[in-house]
């Protein structure tokens, strides 16, 4: 096997390997979104039940507002990775849409780096908060006296997974940028086009029609 053949095989295997990791990450992130959605629905049901029994029976379950705040924080952090993989995060594209394709790909890569730096810092401080609560055995100043490391730990897991997914996306985008696959860079980190959004809305409408 000569050097050219080896290079060709490496350039073929590496994107395939990274693509497999990306599909696995998306699958796990989708499950994380379902978990977060279940928490949100559960908190809505708990609050509704609490309001109804307070109105008609004159008593409260207690802790519904506290538990719902934990559920909101946890579901948000667990949904971040999937939202980023789907490029559903908000981007300001007033100038971006007028940039040349290659320059916009570099901007996409830089935006991914900036997001990664921000999430790494946020996760570091979130870990510090959760670790402090664990070591000090801190509890909420509420009737439930919830050990704070439990909701904080679940919140932290979502942030850690977001960092893992961002690292994978950055590696894929970097490889694609270096090898000149501009379309792949934009598919990983670019702003979603109007056509992509229209196609997704059409697919969602078709699923609704079919039930």
C-alpha positions as CSV (number, residue, x, y, z in Angstrom):
1,X,0.0,0.0,0.0
2,X,1.5,3.3,-1.0
3,X,1.3,6.6,0.9
4,X,-1.4,8.0,-1.4
5,X,-3.7,5.0,-0.8
6,X,-3.2,5.2,2.9
7,X,-4.0,8.9,2.9
8,X,-7.1,8.2,0.9
9,X,-8.3,5.5,3.3
10,X,-7.6,7.7,6.3
11,X,-9.6,10.6,4.8
12,X,-12.5,8.2,4.1
13,X,-12.5,6.4,7.5
14,X,-12.1,9.5,9.7
15,X,-15.3,11.4,8.5
16,X,-17.2,8.1,8.7
17,X,-16.0,7.5,12.2
18,X,-16.9,11.0,13.3
19,X,-20.2,10.8,11.6
20,X,-21.0,7.6,13.5
21,X,-20.1,9.4,16.8
22,X,-22.3,12.3,15.7
23,X,-25.3,10.0,15.1
24,X,-24.8,8.4,18.4
25,X,-24.6,11.8,20.1
26,X,-27.8,12.9,18.4
27,X,-29.6,9.8,19.5
28,X,-28.6,10.2,23.1
29,X,-29.4,13.9,22.9
30,X,-32.8,13.1,21.6
31,X,-33.4,10.8,24.6
32,X,-32.2,13.7,26.9
33,X,-34.8,16.0,25.3
34,X,-37.5,13.4,26.0
35,X,-36.4,13.2,29.6
36,X,-36.4,17.0,29.9
37,X,-39.8,17.1,28.3
38,X,-41.2,14.5,30.7
39,X,-39.9,16.6,33.6
40,X,-41.6,19.7,32.3
41,X,-44.9,17.9,31.7
42,X,-44.6,16.3,35.2
43,X,-44.1,19.8,36.8
44,X,-47.1,21.2,34.9
45,X,-49.3,18.4,36.1
46,X,-48.0,18.8,39.7
47,X,-48.7,22.5,39.7
48,X,-52.2,22.0,38.1
49,X,-53.0,19.4,40.8
50,X,-51.8,21.7,43.5
51,X,-53.9,24.7,42.2
52,X,-57.0,22.5,41.9
53,X,-56.8,20.9,45.4
54,X,-56.0,24.3,46.9
55,X,-59.1,25.8,45.2
56,X,-61.6,23.1,45.9
57,X,-60.3,21.3,49.0
58,X,-58.4,24.0,50.8
59,X,-55.0,22.3,51.2
60,X,-51.7,22.3,49.3
61,X,-49.4,19.5,48.3
62,X,-46.4,21.8,49.2
63,X,-43.2,22.1,47.2
64,X,-44.8,22.2,43.7
65,X,-43.2,25.6,42.9
66,X,-39.8,24.3,44.2
67,X,-39.9,21.1,42.3
68,X,-41.0,22.8,39.1
69,X,-38.1,25.2,39.3
70,X,-35.7,22.3,39.5
71,X,-37.4,20.6,36.6
72,X,-37.1,23.7,34.5
73,X,-33.4,24.1,35.1
74,X,-32.7,20.4,34.5
75,X,-34.8,20.1,31.4
76,X,-33.2,23.2,29.9
77,X,-29.7,21.9,30.4
78,X,-30.5,18.5,29.0
79,X,-32.1,20.0,25.9
80,X,-29.1,22.2,25.0
81,X,-27.1,19.5,23.2
82,X,-30.0,18.5,20.9
83,X,-30.8,22.1,20.2
84,X,-27.2,22.8,19.2
85,X,-27.0,19.7,17.0
86,X,-30.2,20.8,15.2
87,X,-28.8,24.3,14.9
88,X,-31.9,25.6,16.7
89,X,-29.9,28.1,18.8
90,X,-30.5,31.7,17.9
91,X,-28.0,33.4,15.6
92,X,-27.9,37.0,14.5
93,X,-27.4,36.8,10.7
94,X,-27.8,40.4,9.6
95,X,-24.3,40.6,8.3
96,X,-23.7,36.9,8.0
97,X,-26.0,36.3,5.1
98,X,-24.0,38.7,2.9
99,X,-20.6,37.1,3.6
100,X,-18.8,34.9,1.0
101,X,-19.4,31.2,1.5
102,X,-15.9,30.4,2.7
103,X,-15.8,33.4,5.1
104,X,-19.2,32.5,6.5
105,X,-17.9,29.0,7.1
106,X,-15.0,30.4,9.2
107,X,-17.5,32.5,11.1
108,X,-19.5,29.4,11.8
109,X,-16.4,27.7,13.1
110,X,-15.5,30.6,15.3
111,X,-19.1,30.8,16.7
112,X,-18.8,27.1,17.6
113,X,-15.5,27.8,19.4
114,X,-17.0,30.8,21.3
115,X,-20.0,28.7,22.3
116,X,-17.6,26.0,23.5
117,X,-15.5,28.4,25.6
118,X,-18.7,29.8,27.2
119,X,-20.2,26.4,28.0
120,X,-16.9,25.2,29.4
121,X,-16.7,28.1,31.8
122,X,-20.4,27.7,32.7
123,X,-19.9,24.0,33.4
124,X,-16.8,24.6,35.5
125,X,-18.7,27.0,37.8
126,X,-21.8,24.7,37.8
127,X,-19.5,21.9,39.0
128,X,-18.2,24.1,41.7
129,X,-21.7,24.9,42.9
130,X,-22.8,21.3,42.9
131,X,-19.6,20.1,44.6
132,X,-19.9,22.7,47.3
133,X,-23.5,21.6,48.0
134,X,-22.3,18.0,48.2
135,X,-19.4,18.7,50.6
136,X,-21.5,21.0,52.8
137,X,-24.6,18.8,52.6
138,X,-26.6,21.9,51.8
139,X,-30.4,21.7,51.7
140,X,-33.0,24.0,50.4
141,X,-34.6,26.4,52.9
142,X,-38.1,25.0,52.2
143,X,-40.5,22.5,53.7
144,X,-39.1,19.8,51.5
145,X,-35.5,20.5,52.5
146,X,-34.3,19.1,49.3
147,X,-30.6,18.2,49.2
148,X,-29.3,20.7,46.7
149,X,-26.7,18.5,45.2
150,X,-29.4,16.3,43.6
151,X,-31.1,18.9,41.3
152,X,-27.7,20.7,40.9
153,X,-26.1,17.4,39.9
154,X,-28.8,16.6,37.3
155,X,-28.4,20.2,36.0
156,X,-24.7,19.7,35.8
157,X,-25.0,16.4,33.8
158,X,-26.9,18.3,31.1
159,X,-24.1,20.9,30.9
160,X,-21.4,18.3,30.8
161,X,-23.2,16.4,27.9
162,X,-23.5,19.7,26.1
163,X,-19.7,20.2,26.4
164,X,-19.1,16.7,25.1
165,X,-21.4,17.2,22.1
166,X,-19.8,20.6,21.4
167,X,-16.3,19.1,21.4
168,X,-17.4,16.5,18.9
169,X,-19.0,19.1,16.7
170,X,-15.9,21.2,16.8
171,X,-13.7,18.3,15.8
172,X,-15.9,17.5,12.9
173,X,-16.2,21.1,11.8
174,X,-12.4,21.6,12.1
175,X,-11.6,18.5,10.0
176,X,-14.2,19.6,7.4
177,X,-12.8,23.2,7.3
178,X,-9.2,22.1,6.9
179,X,-10.1,19.6,4.1
180,X,-12.2,22.2,2.3
181,X,-15.6,20.6,2.8
182,X,-17.4,24.0,3.3
183,X,-20.9,22.5,2.9
184,X,-20.2,20.1,5.7
185,X,-19.0,22.9,8.0
186,X,-22.2,24.8,7.3
187,X,-24.3,21.6,7.9
188,X,-22.6,21.2,11.3
189,X,-22.4,24.8,12.6
190,X,-24.1,27.1,10.1
191,X,-27.2,29.1,10.3
192,X,-30.2,27.1,9.0
193,X,-31.4,28.3,5.7
194,X,-35.0,29.3,4.9
195,X,-35.3,26.3,2.7
196,X,-34.3,23.9,5.5
197,X,-36.8,25.5,7.9
198,X,-39.5,25.3,5.2
199,X,-38.8,21.6,4.6
200,X,-38.9,20.9,8.3
201,X,-42.2,22.7,8.7
202,X,-43.6,20.8,5.7
203,X,-42.5,17.5,7.2
204,X,-44.0,18.4,10.5
205,X,-47.3,19.3,8.8
206,X,-47.3,16.0,6.9
207,X,-46.8,14.1,10.2
208,X,-49.7,15.9,11.7
209,X,-52.0,15.1,8.8
210,X,-51.0,11.5,9.0
211,X,-51.6,11.5,12.7
